[in-house]
């Protein structure tokens, strides 16, 4: 199923690229038809209504590319800082979508401050995870997750619109994780050595 999902994603991106660059009216009609077929196939693969997927895609602009997600690895001895999502009550490394106009490090500092109330110094890039290589949770879009090591400078947690609490956890005693955002396997990879990990 994961291989099929990747093929459907690829078909969709080719159709969107054709719609973005196409000039001939007949080619545009064909690319639109391919996009509609890809959306129907994807809706079955990710168990989501086609109308909902169209809403996601209608917000996209320009040439289709993978999305960028930035995450902070903040450690306290053998523990890792996680935040609890307000809506799902699941936990993950602090972070989120990278915003245009900010560097990756500025994005990390912004996300960590918003979700934890902490000011951090951003250290080296520790990992790049490609969500398309995961076989456990099908996702509509492909994401590149950039994880940076960070150190706390100052601040304290305050509940906000995104997260309700933050806490340091040992890897052997993790809470319910947001599997689309952070997995135990990723956390283990991040803490076991100081080498850059790229999927």
N, C-alpha and C positions, 0 to 999 in steps of 0.2 A: 504493500500500500504506500509506503514512503517513496519508493521509486516512482510510482504513478503520480503521487503528489508533486514531486519535483518536475516531472514531465508536464503536468498541468500548469505549474508555476511558470515554467519556461515558455509554454505555449502562450500563456497570458502576457508575459513580458514581450514576446515577439509581436503579438497583436498590438499591444500598447505602443511599442516602438514604431510599428507600421502606421498606426493612427497619428502618432506625433510627427513623423517625417513625411507621411504620404501626401501626394499632391493630386494624383489621379483619382477622380471620383469613384471609379470602379474598384480600384485597389482599396480605397477607404471603406467601401461597402464590404469587401471581402475580409479586411482586417477586423471590422466590427463584428462580422459573423463569427470569425475565429475567436474573438474575445468573448462573445456570448456563449459559445460552446465551452470554452475554457472555464468560464464562470460556473456553468452548470456542473461540469465535472468537479471543480474545486468545492462547490457547495456540498456535494456528497462526501468528498474526502475529508473536509474539516467539520462536517455536520453543522452547517450554518446556512440560513436561507439565502438564496441568490440575491434577493432585494437588499439584504444587509451587506453582503459583499460589495454590491454596486455602490452603496453609500460610502464604504471605505475607499473604494477605487476612485470615485468621483472627486474625492478630496486630494487625490494625487495629481501632481502637475509635472510636466516635463518628461524626460527620458526615464523609463523605469530602472531603478537601481536598488540594491539591498539597503535596508534601513540601518541606521547606526544607533546602538544602545550603549551608554556608558555606565560603568558600575565602579564602586569604590570598595577596595579590600582594606578594611580597618581592623587591625588586630590588637589584642590586649593579652599578652603572653600566648597561651594556647587557644584563646578564644577569638571568635570573629563577630564583628558587629553586624546585626541584621535589623531590618525595620519591618513592622507589621502593617500591611496595607489596610486602609480604613474600610474599603468595600468588601474585600474577599477574606480578610482576617489572616491571610497567608503571609509568610515572611520571605524576605529576599535581601541581597546586598543592596545598599542604597544606590539609587541611580535612576536613569530613565533615558528617553530619547535625547539625542544630541540636537542642539538647536543651531540653526544657521546664524553665522556671525560670531560664534564663540569658538575658541580652540577646544580640543578635547579636554585639556586640563581645566579650562574655565567652565566647561559644561559640568565636569565632575564637582568642582567647588560649588557651583550653583545648586546642583541636585542634592548634594550632601547637606548643604545649609538648609534647603527647603524641607528635606525629609527628616533631618536629625537635629537641626539647630546648631550643628558643629561647624566651625571653621577648620579647614584642613589644608595641609601642605601636600601637594600631589607629587608622588614619587614616580618610579618607573612603571611602564606598561608591563603588566604581568601575564596577560592572556588575551587572545582574540578567539572567541568562540563563534562558530558558524551554526546557526540554528537549523540550517538545512541538513546538517549531518546527524541531527538527533532523530531517533526512530520512535520515541515514546509519545511525543505530543505533536500532531500535525498542526502547522500554522500557515495562514494564508500567505504571509510575507516572509521573505528571507531576511534575517537580522544578523549583523556582525556586532557581537558584544565585546566591547573593549573594557578590560578590567585593569584599573590602576591601583597600585599600592598607595595608601594615604596615611598620614599621621595627623592626629588631632592637635590643633593649636589652642583652641579655646571653644567655649560654648557649652550649652546643655540642651537636652531634648525638651521640645515643647510640642504638644499635639498640634497637628495642622490639617489641612484639607486632604492630604494624601495618606499620612501615616498616623497611627494612634500610639505607637510606642517603639522604642528601640532597646536592644539588649545584646550583650555579648554572650555567645553560645560556644560550648565545646562541640567539636564535630561528632562526638559520640552521643550528644544530647540535643539534637536539633529539633526545633518546632516544625509544624507543618509548613513546608516550603511552597512558594509559588513556582511551580515547575517550569513555567514559561520564562521566568526571570532568572532563577537560580536553582541549581540542582546540587545534591550532596556530592556527586562526582566532580562537579566543577569546583566546589569548595575544597575538596581533598586535593585536587590538582593544584589549586592556588597556594595551599599552605605547605605542600610537601617539599618544595624546593624554590629557589629564587630565580630559576630560569624562565625566560619568556616561553609561554606555551601558545602555539598556534594550531588551530584545527584546519 
